Amino acid sequence: MNTFNVPTREDVSENNQAIFDNLNKALGFVPNLYATYANSDTALENYLNFANAKTSLSAKEKEVVNLAVSQVNNCIYCLSAHTAIGKMNGFNDDQILELRTGKASFDTKLDALARLARNITENRGNTDQDVLDNYFEAGYTKANLIDTISLVGDKTISNYIHSTTKVPVDFPVAPSLEDVLV
C-alpha cells in the first residue's frame, strides 16, 4: 500500500501555511486531503479556487455530483467527506446512499443529475444520449451541463489524489454500499 505522510503546517510553503490557517478558522481543522494537496506549492490554492468558484449548481446539487462521482471512483475519503457535507445540505442517510448509486428516486430533477454524473464518470465523458436527454428534460440547461462536467472533473482529481496517496480519512467513514444495500 502506497501511503503518504500528511504534511503539517510546518512542512508546507508560506502560502500554504496561510491557507492552512484560513481552513483552521473556517473548519476547525485542515482535512488530510487538503493538506496532501499542499505537497505542491500551488495545487491547494488552485484546487480551492476551482472548488469554490461560482457555479449554476446549488450546494445540494454539487453534493449529488460529488457523491455519484466518488462512488464510481471508489474514493472512501471523498465518500466520507461528502456524506458529512450531504447531511449538512439536508440529505438523510438513505438519500445519500441512493445518490451514491447514481439515482435519486426522491427527486426527479436530482435523479437526472445523479444519473448524468455517474454516466459521465463511468464513460469518461462519452455520455449516453438518453441520459443527457433526460437531464435536459428535467430542466437543466447547457450552462448547468458545463458546470456539472467541471464538477465531475474537480471531484475526480480529489478521488485520484486520495486513491494514489491513501492518506487517512479524517471524517466519519462512509459505509460501503455492499454492506448496507444487501
Biotite code that builds the C-alpha atoms (Angstrom):
import biotite.structure as struc

atoms = struc.array([
    struc.Atom([0.000, 0.000, 0.000], chain_id="A", res_id=1, res_name="MET", atom_name="CA", element="C"),
    struc.Atom([1.411, 3.355, -1.060], chain_id="A", res_id=2, res_name="ASN", atom_name="CA", element="C"),
    struc.Atom([0.940, 5.908, 1.723], chain_id="A", res_id=3, res_name="THR", atom_name="CA", element="C"),
    struc.Atom([1.965, 9.495, 2.063], chain_id="A", res_id=4, res_name="PHE", atom_name="CA", element="C"),
    struc.Atom([2.530, 11.347, 5.280], chain_id="A", res_id=5, res_name="ASN", atom_name="CA", element="C"),
    struc.Atom([0.048, 14.155, 5.718], chain_id="A", res_id=6, res_name="VAL", atom_name="CA", element="C"),
    struc.Atom([2.065, 17.381, 5.739], chain_id="A", res_id=7, res_name="PRO", atom_name="CA", element="C"),
    struc.Atom([1.725, 19.634, 8.759], chain_id="A", res_id=8, res_name="THR", atom_name="CA", element="C"),
    struc.Atom([1.691, 23.413, 8.680], chain_id="A", res_id=9, res_name="ARG", atom_name="CA", element="C"),
    struc.Atom([5.455, 23.443, 9.270], chain_id="A", res_id=10, res_name="GLU", atom_name="CA", element="C"),
    struc.Atom([6.028, 21.148, 6.260], chain_id="A", res_id=11, res_name="ASP", atom_name="CA", element="C"),
    struc.Atom([4.385, 23.379, 3.652], chain_id="A", res_id=12, res_name="VAL", atom_name="CA", element="C"),
    struc.Atom([5.147, 26.630, 1.867], chain_id="A", res_id=13, res_name="SER", atom_name="CA", element="C"),
    struc.Atom([4.356, 30.012, 3.396], chain_id="A", res_id=14, res_name="GLU", atom_name="CA", element="C"),
    struc.Atom([1.406, 30.424, 1.019], chain_id="A", res_id=15, res_name="ASN", atom_name="CA", element="C"),
    struc.Atom([0.020, 27.037, 2.042], chain_id="A", res_id=16, res_name="ASN", atom_name="CA", element="C"),
    struc.Atom([0.575, 27.880, 5.720], chain_id="A", res_id=17, res_name="GLN", atom_name="CA", element="C"),
    struc.Atom([-1.743, 30.870, 5.273], chain_id="A", res_id=18, res_name="ALA", atom_name="CA", element="C"),
    struc.Atom([-4.316, 28.604, 3.605], chain_id="A", res_id=19, res_name="ILE", atom_name="CA", element="C"),
    struc.Atom([-3.997, 26.114, 6.489], chain_id="A", res_id=20, res_name="PHE", atom_name="CA", element="C"),
    struc.Atom([-4.643, 28.988, 8.929], chain_id="A", res_id=21, res_name="ASP", atom_name="CA", element="C"),
    struc.Atom([-7.777, 30.003, 6.982], chain_id="A", res_id=22, res_name="ASN", atom_name="CA", element="C"),
    struc.Atom([-9.011, 26.405, 6.848], chain_id="A", res_id=23, res_name="LEU", atom_name="CA", element="C"),
    struc.Atom([-8.469, 26.041, 10.586], chain_id="A", res_id=24, res_name="ASN", atom_name="CA", element="C"),
    struc.Atom([-10.503, 29.197, 11.182], chain_id="A", res_id=25, res_name="LYS", atom_name="CA", element="C"),
    struc.Atom([-13.311, 28.121, 8.830], chain_id="A", res_id=26, res_name="ALA", atom_name="CA", element="C"),
    struc.Atom([-13.486, 24.359, 9.518], chain_id="A", res_id=27, res_name="LEU", atom_name="CA", element="C"),
    struc.Atom([-11.663, 23.903, 12.789], chain_id="A", res_id=28, res_name="GLY", atom_name="CA", element="C"),
    struc.Atom([-9.088, 21.651, 11.110], chain_id="A", res_id=29, res_name="PHE", atom_name="CA", element="C"),
    struc.Atom([-7.248, 21.071, 7.830], chain_id="A", res_id=30, res_name="VAL", atom_name="CA", element="C"),
    struc.Atom([-8.696, 17.990, 6.124], chain_id="A", res_id=31, res_name="PRO", atom_name="CA", element="C"),
    struc.Atom([-5.978, 15.465, 5.319], chain_id="A", res_id=32, res_name="ASN", atom_name="CA", element="C"),
    struc.Atom([-6.782, 15.541, 1.615], chain_id="A", res_id=33, res_name="LEU", atom_name="CA", element="C"),
    struc.Atom([-6.383, 19.331, 1.507], chain_id="A", res_id=34, res_name="TYR", atom_name="CA", element="C"),
    struc.Atom([-3.095, 19.013, 3.378], chain_id="A", res_id=35, res_name="ALA", atom_name="CA", element="C"),
    struc.Atom([-1.989, 16.467, 0.785], chain_id="A", res_id=36, res_name="THR", atom_name="CA", element="C"),
    struc.Atom([-2.657, 18.979, -1.995], chain_id="A", res_id=37, res_name="TYR", atom_name="CA", element="C"),
    struc.Atom([-0.197, 21.233, -0.117], chain_id="A", res_id=38, res_name="ALA", atom_name="CA", element="C"),
    struc.Atom([2.698, 18.963, -1.078], chain_id="A", res_id=39, res_name="ASN", atom_name="CA", element="C"),
    struc.Atom([2.638, 21.255, -4.111], chain_id="A", res_id=40, res_name="SER", atom_name="CA", element="C"),
    struc.Atom([3.210, 24.969, -3.573], chain_id="A", res_id=41, res_name="ASP", atom_name="CA", element="C"),
    struc.Atom([0.309, 25.769, -5.916], chain_id="A", res_id=42, res_name="THR", atom_name="CA", element="C"),
    struc.Atom([-2.150, 22.837, -6.042], chain_id="A", res_id=43, res_name="ALA", atom_name="CA", element="C"),
    struc.Atom([-4.071, 23.556, -2.825], chain_id="A", res_id=44, res_name="LEU", atom_name="CA", element="C"),
    struc.Atom([-4.784, 27.173, -3.724], chain_id="A", res_id=45, res_name="GLU", atom_name="CA", element="C"),
    struc.Atom([-5.661, 26.229, -7.301], chain_id="A", res_id=46, res_name="ASN", atom_name="CA", element="C"),
    struc.Atom([-7.966, 23.446, -6.127], chain_id="A", res_id=47, res_name="TYR", atom_name="CA", element="C"),
    struc.Atom([-9.771, 25.594, -3.557], chain_id="A", res_id=48, res_name="LEU", atom_name="CA", element="C"),
    struc.Atom([-10.260, 28.379, -6.098], chain_id="A", res_id=49, res_name="ASN", atom_name="CA", element="C"),
    struc.Atom([-11.723, 25.893, -8.571], chain_id="A", res_id=50, res_name="PHE", atom_name="CA", element="C"),
    struc.Atom([-13.849, 24.049, -5.998], chain_id="A", res_id=51, res_name="ALA", atom_name="CA", element="C"),
    struc.Atom([-15.243, 27.295, -4.584], chain_id="A", res_id=52, res_name="ASN", atom_name="CA", element="C"),
    struc.Atom([-15.777, 29.058, -7.919], chain_id="A", res_id=53, res_name="ALA", atom_name="CA", element="C"),
    struc.Atom([-19.217, 30.339, -8.905], chain_id="A", res_id=54, res_name="LYS", atom_name="CA", element="C"),
    struc.Atom([-21.457, 27.719, -10.474], chain_id="A", res_id=55, res_name="THR", atom_name="CA", element="C"),
    struc.Atom([-25.021, 27.395, -11.696], chain_id="A", res_id=56, res_name="SER", atom_name="CA", element="C"),
    struc.Atom([-25.467, 24.371, -9.415], chain_id="A", res_id=57, res_name="LEU", atom_name="CA", element="C"),
    struc.Atom([-26.763, 24.695, -5.866], chain_id="A", res_id=58, res_name="SER", atom_name="CA", element="C"),
    struc.Atom([-24.775, 23.362, -2.913], chain_id="A", res_id=59, res_name="ALA", atom_name="CA", element="C"),
    struc.Atom([-27.217, 20.438, -2.740], chain_id="A", res_id=60, res_name="LYS", atom_name="CA", element="C"),
    struc.Atom([-26.778, 19.676, -6.465], chain_id="A", res_id=61, res_name="GLU", atom_name="CA", element="C"),
    struc.Atom([-22.999, 19.793, -6.056], chain_id="A", res_id=62, res_name="LYS", atom_name="CA", element="C"),
    struc.Atom([-23.244, 17.116, -3.374], chain_id="A", res_id=63, res_name="GLU", atom_name="CA", element="C"),
    struc.Atom([-25.311, 14.926, -5.702], chain_id="A", res_id=64, res_name="VAL", atom_name="CA", element="C"),
    struc.Atom([-22.468, 15.055, -8.226], chain_id="A", res_id=65, res_name="VAL", atom_name="CA", element="C"),
    struc.Atom([-19.735, 14.645, -5.594], chain_id="A", res_id=66, res_name="ASN", atom_name="CA", element="C"),
    struc.Atom([-21.353, 11.517, -4.151], chain_id="A", res_id=67, res_name="LEU", atom_name="CA", element="C"),
    struc.Atom([-22.088, 9.854, -7.503], chain_id="A", res_id=68, res_name="ALA", atom_name="CA", element="C"),
    struc.Atom([-18.601, 10.542, -8.883], chain_id="A", res_id=69, res_name="VAL", atom_name="CA", element="C"),
    struc.Atom([-16.804, 9.482, -5.708], chain_id="A", res_id=70, res_name="SER", atom_name="CA", element="C"),
    struc.Atom([-18.724, 6.195, -5.666], chain_id="A", res_id=71, res_name="GLN", atom_name="CA", element="C"),
    struc.Atom([-17.829, 5.386, -9.275], chain_id="A", res_id=72, res_name="VAL", atom_name="CA", element="C"),
    struc.Atom([-14.189, 6.210, -8.496], chain_id="A", res_id=73, res_name="ASN", atom_name="CA", element="C"),
    struc.Atom([-14.410, 4.236, -5.236], chain_id="A", res_id=74, res_name="ASN", atom_name="CA", element="C"),
    struc.Atom([-12.882, 7.018, -3.139], chain_id="A", res_id=75, res_name="CYS", atom_name="CA", element="C"),
    struc.Atom([-13.620, 6.334, 0.523], chain_id="A", res_id=76, res_name="ILE", atom_name="CA", element="C"),
    struc.Atom([-12.141, 9.681, 1.586], chain_id="A", res_id=77, res_name="TYR", atom_name="CA", element="C"),
    struc.Atom([-14.437, 11.733, -0.654], chain_id="A", res_id=78, res_name="CYS", atom_name="CA", element="C"),
    struc.Atom([-17.432, 9.480, 0.057], chain_id="A", res_id=79, res_name="LEU", atom_name="CA", element="C"),
    struc.Atom([-16.880, 10.051, 3.768], chain_id="A", res_id=80, res_name="SER", atom_name="CA", element="C"),
    struc.Atom([-16.376, 13.807, 3.451], chain_id="A", res_id=81, res_name="ALA", atom_name="CA", element="C"),
    struc.Atom([-19.348, 14.272, 1.121], chain_id="A", res_id=82, res_name="HIS", atom_name="CA", element="C"),
    struc.Atom([-21.597, 12.084, 3.250], chain_id="A", res_id=83, res_name="THR", atom_name="CA", element="C"),
    struc.Atom([-20.987, 14.583, 6.066], chain_id="A", res_id=84, res_name="ALA", atom_name="CA", element="C"),
    struc.Atom([-21.428, 17.569, 3.733], chain_id="A", res_id=85, res_name="ILE", atom_name="CA", element="C"),
    struc.Atom([-24.514, 15.980, 2.164], chain_id="A", res_id=86, res_name="GLY", atom_name="CA", element="C"),
    struc.Atom([-26.101, 15.744, 5.617], chain_id="A", res_id=87, res_name="LYS", atom_name="CA", element="C"),
    struc.Atom([-25.271, 19.426, 6.201], chain_id="A", res_id=88, res_name="MET", atom_name="CA", element="C"),
    struc.Atom([-27.119, 20.148, 2.939], chain_id="A", res_id=89, res_name="ASN", atom_name="CA", element="C"),
    struc.Atom([-30.285, 18.350, 4.021], chain_id="A", res_id=90, res_name="GLY", atom_name="CA", element="C"),
    struc.Atom([-29.909, 14.806, 2.699], chain_id="A", res_id=91, res_name="PHE", atom_name="CA", element="C"),
    struc.Atom([-30.657, 11.909, 5.035], chain_id="A", res_id=92, res_name="ASN", atom_name="CA", element="C"),
    struc.Atom([-28.644, 8.668, 5.233], chain_id="A", res_id=93, res_name="ASP", atom_name="CA", element="C"),
    struc.Atom([-30.900, 6.733, 2.829], chain_id="A", res_id=94, res_name="ASP", atom_name="CA", element="C"),
    struc.Atom([-30.852, 9.539, 0.264], chain_id="A", res_id=95, res_name="GLN", atom_name="CA", element="C"),
    struc.Atom([-27.059, 9.755, 0.459], chain_id="A", res_id=96, res_name="ILE", atom_name="CA", element="C"),
    struc.Atom([-26.724, 6.024, -0.127], chain_id="A", res_id=97, res_name="LEU", atom_name="CA", element="C"),
    struc.Atom([-29.066, 6.231, -3.106], chain_id="A", res_id=98, res_name="GLU", atom_name="CA", element="C"),
    struc.Atom([-27.204, 9.221, -4.554], chain_id="A", res_id=99, res_name="LEU", atom_name="CA", element="C"),
    struc.Atom([-24.026, 7.178, -4.390], chain_id="A", res_id=100, res_name="ARG", atom_name="CA", element="C"),
    struc.Atom([-25.671, 4.647, -6.738], chain_id="A", res_id=101, res_name="THR", atom_name="CA", element="C"),
    struc.Atom([-26.311, 7.431, -9.249], chain_id="A", res_id=102, res_name="GLY", atom_name="CA", element="C"),
    struc.Atom([-30.033, 7.705, -8.560], chain_id="A", res_id=103, res_name="LYS", atom_name="CA", element="C"),
    struc.Atom([-32.448, 9.882, -6.580], chain_id="A", res_id=104, res_name="ALA", atom_name="CA", element="C"),
    struc.Atom([-35.942, 8.343, -6.530], chain_id="A", res_id=105, res_name="SER", atom_name="CA", element="C"),
    struc.Atom([-36.974, 11.053, -4.046], chain_id="A", res_id=106, res_name="PHE", atom_name="CA", element="C"),
    struc.Atom([-36.477, 13.905, -6.567], chain_id="A", res_id=107, res_name="ASP", atom_name="CA", element="C"),
    struc.Atom([-36.875, 13.700, -10.371], chain_id="A", res_id=108, res_name="THR", atom_name="CA", element="C"),
    struc.Atom([-34.508, 16.561, -11.140], chain_id="A", res_id=109, res_name="LYS", atom_name="CA", element="C"),
    struc.Atom([-31.782, 15.340, -8.791], chain_id="A", res_id=110, res_name="LEU", atom_name="CA", element="C"),
    struc.Atom([-32.241, 11.853, -10.245], chain_id="A", res_id=111, res_name="ASP", atom_name="CA", element="C"),
    struc.Atom([-31.400, 13.177, -13.716], chain_id="A", res_id=112, res_name="ALA", atom_name="CA", element="C"),
    struc.Atom([-28.331, 14.928, -12.274], chain_id="A", res_id=113, res_name="LEU", atom_name="CA", element="C"),
    struc.Atom([-27.140, 11.866, -10.356], chain_id="A", res_id=114, res_name="ALA", atom_name="CA", element="C"),
    struc.Atom([-27.586, 9.638, -13.412], chain_id="A", res_id=115, res_name="ARG", atom_name="CA", element="C"),
    struc.Atom([-25.663, 12.095, -15.582], chain_id="A", res_id=116, res_name="LEU", atom_name="CA", element="C"),
    struc.Atom([-22.788, 12.438, -13.104], chain_id="A", res_id=117, res_name="ALA", atom_name="CA", element="C"),
    struc.Atom([-22.475, 8.675, -12.807], chain_id="A", res_id=118, res_name="ARG", atom_name="CA", element="C"),
    struc.Atom([-22.703, 8.156, -16.570], chain_id="A", res_id=119, res_name="ASN", atom_name="CA", element="C"),
    struc.Atom([-20.098, 10.819, -17.372], chain_id="A", res_id=120, res_name="ILE", atom_name="CA", element="C"),
    struc.Atom([-17.706, 9.323, -14.824], chain_id="A", res_id=121, res_name="THR", atom_name="CA", element="C"),
    struc.Atom([-18.228, 5.698, -15.842], chain_id="A", res_id=122, res_name="GLU", atom_name="CA", element="C"),
    struc.Atom([-17.888, 6.507, -19.548], chain_id="A", res_id=123, res_name="ASN", atom_name="CA", element="C"),
    struc.Atom([-15.080, 9.066, -19.131], chain_id="A", res_id=124, res_name="ARG", atom_name="CA", element="C"),
    struc.Atom([-17.136, 11.784, -20.781], chain_id="A", res_id=125, res_name="GLY", atom_name="CA", element="C"),
    struc.Atom([-18.698, 9.668, -23.524], chain_id="A", res_id=126, res_name="ASN", atom_name="CA", element="C"),
    struc.Atom([-22.154, 10.375, -22.152], chain_id="A", res_id=127, res_name="THR", atom_name="CA", element="C"),
    struc.Atom([-25.102, 8.238, -23.221], chain_id="A", res_id=128, res_name="ASP", atom_name="CA", element="C"),
    struc.Atom([-27.552, 10.340, -25.241], chain_id="A", res_id=129, res_name="GLN", atom_name="CA", element="C"),
    struc.Atom([-30.627, 9.111, -23.370], chain_id="A", res_id=130, res_name="ASP", atom_name="CA", element="C"),
    struc.Atom([-29.050, 10.149, -20.037], chain_id="A", res_id=131, res_name="VAL", atom_name="CA", element="C"),
    struc.Atom([-28.221, 13.573, -21.470], chain_id="A", res_id=132, res_name="LEU", atom_name="CA", element="C"),
    struc.Atom([-31.730, 13.970, -22.942], chain_id="A", res_id=133, res_name="ASP", atom_name="CA", element="C"),
    struc.Atom([-33.253, 13.066, -19.557], chain_id="A", res_id=134, res_name="ASN", atom_name="CA", element="C"),
    struc.Atom([-31.027, 15.681, -17.884], chain_id="A", res_id=135, res_name="TYR", atom_name="CA", element="C"),
    struc.Atom([-32.307, 18.435, -20.172], chain_id="A", res_id=136, res_name="PHE", atom_name="CA", element="C"),
    struc.Atom([-35.924, 17.206, -19.903], chain_id="A", res_id=137, res_name="GLU", atom_name="CA", element="C"),
    struc.Atom([-35.601, 17.510, -16.105], chain_id="A", res_id=138, res_name="ALA", atom_name="CA", element="C"),
    struc.Atom([-34.993, 21.237, -16.535], chain_id="A", res_id=139, res_name="GLY", atom_name="CA", element="C"),
    struc.Atom([-31.226, 21.555, -16.628], chain_id="A", res_id=140, res_name="TYR", atom_name="CA", element="C"),
    struc.Atom([-29.570, 23.908, -19.126], chain_id="A", res_id=141, res_name="THR", atom_name="CA", element="C"),
    struc.Atom([-26.421, 23.847, -21.229], chain_id="A", res_id=142, res_name="LYS", atom_name="CA", element="C"),
    struc.Atom([-24.801, 26.089, -18.591], chain_id="A", res_id=143, res_name="ALA", atom_name="CA", element="C"),
    struc.Atom([-25.708, 23.503, -15.937], chain_id="A", res_id=144, res_name="ASN", atom_name="CA", element="C"),
    struc.Atom([-24.198, 20.782, -18.121], chain_id="A", res_id=145, res_name="LEU", atom_name="CA", element="C"),
    struc.Atom([-20.844, 22.549, -18.395], chain_id="A", res_id=146, res_name="ILE", atom_name="CA", element="C"),
    struc.Atom([-20.831, 23.223, -14.644], chain_id="A", res_id=147, res_name="ASP", atom_name="CA", element="C"),
    struc.Atom([-21.714, 19.569, -13.961], chain_id="A", res_id=148, res_name="THR", atom_name="CA", element="C"),
    struc.Atom([-18.878, 18.327, -16.177], chain_id="A", res_id=149, res_name="ILE", atom_name="CA", element="C"),
    struc.Atom([-16.484, 20.755, -14.469], chain_id="A", res_id=150, res_name="SER", atom_name="CA", element="C"),
    struc.Atom([-17.577, 19.421, -11.083], chain_id="A", res_id=151, res_name="LEU", atom_name="CA", element="C"),
    struc.Atom([-17.069, 15.826, -12.240], chain_id="A", res_id=152, res_name="VAL", atom_name="CA", element="C"),
    struc.Atom([-13.505, 16.816, -13.155], chain_id="A", res_id=153, res_name="GLY", atom_name="CA", element="C"),
    struc.Atom([-12.968, 18.619, -9.855], chain_id="A", res_id=154, res_name="ASP", atom_name="CA", element="C"),
    struc.Atom([-14.120, 15.632, -7.822], chain_id="A", res_id=155, res_name="LYS", atom_name="CA", element="C"),
    struc.Atom([-12.212, 13.144, -9.979], chain_id="A", res_id=156, res_name="THR", atom_name="CA", element="C"),
    struc.Atom([-8.966, 14.992, -9.212], chain_id="A", res_id=157, res_name="ILE", atom_name="CA", element="C"),
    struc.Atom([-9.546, 14.635, -5.466], chain_id="A", res_id=158, res_name="SER", atom_name="CA", element="C"),
    struc.Atom([-10.595, 11.000, -5.913], chain_id="A", res_id=159, res_name="ASN", atom_name="CA", element="C"),
    struc.Atom([-7.375, 10.267, -7.778], chain_id="A", res_id=160, res_name="TYR", atom_name="CA", element="C"),
    struc.Atom([-5.218, 12.081, -5.231], chain_id="A", res_id=161, res_name="ILE", atom_name="CA", element="C"),
    struc.Atom([-6.670, 10.000, -2.431], chain_id="A", res_id=162, res_name="HIS", atom_name="CA", element="C"),
    struc.Atom([-6.548, 6.765, -4.415], chain_id="A", res_id=163, res_name="SER", atom_name="CA", element="C"),
    struc.Atom([-2.864, 7.364, -5.078], chain_id="A", res_id=164, res_name="THR", atom_name="CA", element="C"),
    struc.Atom([-1.763, 8.738, -1.691], chain_id="A", res_id=165, res_name="THR", atom_name="CA", element="C"),
    struc.Atom([-4.124, 6.802, 0.609], chain_id="A", res_id=166, res_name="LYS", atom_name="CA", element="C"),
    struc.Atom([-3.953, 9.491, 3.303], chain_id="A", res_id=167, res_name="VAL", atom_name="CA", element="C"),
    struc.Atom([-6.054, 8.662, 6.379], chain_id="A", res_id=168, res_name="PRO", atom_name="CA", element="C"),
    struc.Atom([-9.752, 9.526, 6.281], chain_id="A", res_id=169, res_name="VAL", atom_name="CA", element="C"),
    struc.Atom([-10.454, 12.174, 8.904], chain_id="A", res_id=170, res_name="ASP", atom_name="CA", element="C"),
    struc.Atom([-14.262, 12.183, 8.607], chain_id="A", res_id=171, res_name="PHE", atom_name="CA", element="C"),
    struc.Atom([-16.663, 9.541, 9.901], chain_id="A", res_id=172, res_name="PRO", atom_name="CA", element="C"),
    struc.Atom([-16.075, 6.712, 7.417], chain_id="A", res_id=173, res_name="VAL", atom_name="CA", element="C"),
    struc.Atom([-18.935, 6.190, 4.990], chain_id="A", res_id=174, res_name="ALA", atom_name="CA", element="C"),
    struc.Atom([-20.329, 2.660, 4.887], chain_id="A", res_id=175, res_name="PRO", atom_name="CA", element="C"),
    struc.Atom([-19.674, 0.592, 1.797], chain_id="A", res_id=176, res_name="SER", atom_name="CA", element="C"),
    struc.Atom([-22.709, 0.189, -0.416], chain_id="A", res_id=177, res_name="LEU", atom_name="CA", element="C"),
    struc.Atom([-22.256, -3.562, -0.361], chain_id="A", res_id=178, res_name="GLU", atom_name="CA", element="C"),
    struc.Atom([-22.679, -3.582, 3.437], chain_id="A", res_id=179, res_name="ASP", atom_name="CA", element="C"),
    struc.Atom([-25.853, -1.516, 3.511], chain_id="A", res_id=180, res_name="VAL", atom_name="CA", element="C"),
    struc.Atom([-27.668, -2.441, 0.294], chain_id="A", res_id=181, res_name="LEU", atom_name="CA", element="C"),
    struc.Atom([-27.655, -6.197, 0.769], chain_id="A", res_id=182, res_name="VAL", atom_name="CA", element="C"),
])
